[in-house]
Amino acid sequence: MNTALNIDYSINPLGTDGFEFVEYTAADEKGIADLKALFISLGFTEVAKHRSKEVWLYRQNDINFIVNSEPNSQSEAFARIHGPSVCGMAFRVKDATVAMKHALANGAKEFSGNLGAMELKLPAVYGIGESTLYFIDRYGDQNIYDVDFNFYPDFEEKMLAAQAGLFEVDHLTHNVMRGNMDV
């Protein structure tokens, strides 16, 4: 689904067109296992594993959840502070370069993660609590997952069998503690 072609930048300066993924983390193996079990109970299927990191992709229809337990990463640091949580989210945008430039021009701080050899560099900035906000312009017929993930051979069959009728993420919010709106 690529509806970004007709975005009016005067009312949508980042050119957002929905969510590409939500990234979750936890501070220990039990927390990661609990997240995975929760997503399975909600009808998500583990469809792929990262080629070189402790990162898994869960999917249901047009919803992508990433579970990240990579040591020495932003997600690990985030989990130590916040516990099991959303450590990042990716916005679909018409043009990731334009979105990134706009965010930086308005005071955002560029995120630079632990990029491995031959991995896709996703433009991103820091969000509330040092979460990561990604800008993705490869979606619909294109995707960002084929570079970094190995898909399981039977993932499509498993997705069909498991789905629970969830189709897309329509909105998300950041909750902040009192006094932290300037972060």
Secondary structure, DSSP 8 states (H G I E B T S, - for coil): ---GGG--TTT-TT-EEEEEEEEEE-SSHHHHHHHHHHHHHTT-EEEEEESSSSEEEEEETTEEEEEE--TTSHHHHHHHHH-SEEEEEEEEES-HHHHHHHHHHTT--B------TT-----EEE-GGG-EEEEE---TTS-SHHHHEEE-TTHHHHHHHH--S------------TT-TT-
